[in-house]
């Protein structure tokens, strides 16, 4: 499902595509899923889980919120660069299938970011809406992937660090952190 | 028909008030409205014909199929928005003033016709693989417009691509409101959006100052 959506989008994907790529029978498909949409939702959730897991692992065990954010962002970009179909499905198809899903997925990310700051004792001041920052980060990643440049995703690190930090610490601090993250990143 | 550099005709290329008499324009307008109302999947050529009051034969003389017609309507609408944004951005005044004028025009353009806003932002993803290229090309066009008239004295935002962050902020904000069905209230978000789009260029203090202007 993920591979087919990445290549032909959700609209262009048929159940025949999915079962042939997965080498399973149509019967098996319908034992597992009610319909195409049901399968897509499960696939999208799987994509989100992979990203959340990767970010959480990378962000654990850092001293400062900024470091944790930077490490998590770098891990996410590396994952998406290696598997751009995750980004294509989550940023492209999810939007078309049901815009409400995007909000559900941003709901995984935003509390995780807030928790990073809260665990440091810093009050999560809202300079900008974290939900909005999520949307902007998604756009940037999507932009590179649809341009056929997934290998350049790691170069977005300063941007993603900026977007993830700005809602909580403000633009000025986020720009400082983005510059620190940009050292050694080829753009 | 309309190329990217064309000046806007009226308030909206496809709005009810300024619908041109040509059958092609009537079809493009109908395609946008029917798709916005029913979703791309559920839209048929017959629906578009009924809305436009145009015959099937004429439709197929002008467009290969439903998809071609809907994509042409999308292109026309995007051209119109880009033209409006460009005219506002190239207007008189200091850079910050021009940015505010641009944002005001952007928000009013969407609020003037929520259905068309929905068609522009939400529906293309349902059309198919073309969506990715369409989205990217649209994003790049807005970045190019803003980059073409930057103030020489802006602080260094390195390593951030400030224009891309600003365009992304505007799209994310407008998309969020349009998808939530709150398109009509977009103009009230001018101060907020001014801050969000200018902060990557100017920093907190100056962006807040720009946002606080009446």
Interface residues (C-beta under 8 A of the other chain):
Chain A: X7 X8 X9 X11 X12 X88 X92 X93 X95 X96 X97 X99 X102 X127 X128 X131 X132 X135 X136 X138 X139 X140 X142 X143 X146 X147 X158 X159 X162 X163 X166 X170 X171 X172 X175 X178 X179 X182 X185 X187
Chain B: X40 X41 X122 X124 X125 X126 X127 X128 X129 X131 X132 X133 X135 X136 X139 X157 X158 X159 X160 X161 X164 X165 X168 X169 X171 X172 X173 X175 X176 X179 X196 X199 X200 X203 X204 X207
